[in-house]
């Protein structure tokens, strides 16, 4: 299910790719945010916090999604 204007959230138990390009099983408590129209998942609270503070120094650095539009 998605909120109007938001990308859909993963189904419980499905495998999602994290910002650092790892893989985890999605659970209700899985951390995520929307960035450039895509839902981004995170393994740890510290990773999400760093991303929110400055995506360029986060675990997502080097990810092509981060480089788009810059």
N, C-alpha and C positions, 0 to 999 in steps of 0.2 A: 504494500500500500504506500502511496506517496501523498504528500500534502500538495495542494495546488501550487504549481510552479517549482516544485522540488523533485529531484530525481528519486526514483523508487528506492526503498530500503531493501536490503537482502532478506531472503527467507531464513527463518531460524534454522540453524544447522547447516546452511549452505557454506561453501568455502568461498571466502572473499580475499582479494588481493589487498595488502596493506600499503600504506604510503611508501614503505621501504622495500616494496615488491616481494614481501613475504606472503604467506598464506595462513589464514586462521579460519576456524569455524565460527560463523556469525552467531552470536547470542544476544539476548536482549540488552546486556550490559556492554556490548562491544562499542568502543568509542568511535565516533565518526563526525564528520562535518561535510558541508557542501563547499566545493571550490571550483570555480569556473564551470558551473553547471553539472559537475559530477560529484558523486558521493565518495568521499575518501575515508578509509577505515584505518584505525591505529591500534597497535598492540598494547601500548602503555600510556598512562596519563601524561607522563613527561614528554612523550613524542607529540601528542596532541597539543600540549601547552607550548612547546617550542615552535610547532607549526603555526599556531595562532599568533605567537609573538613575531616571528619572521620566517616565512616559508623557505626563504633562500638558504637558511642555515639549519633547516630541519632535516629529518631523515628522508625527506622527499627531494632533497637537493640532487640534481642530475636527472630527475624524472622528467620525461618529455612534456608532461602536462604542465609542469611548473614553468617550462621554458616558452610555452605557447603564449603569444600575445605580448612578449616583452621586447 
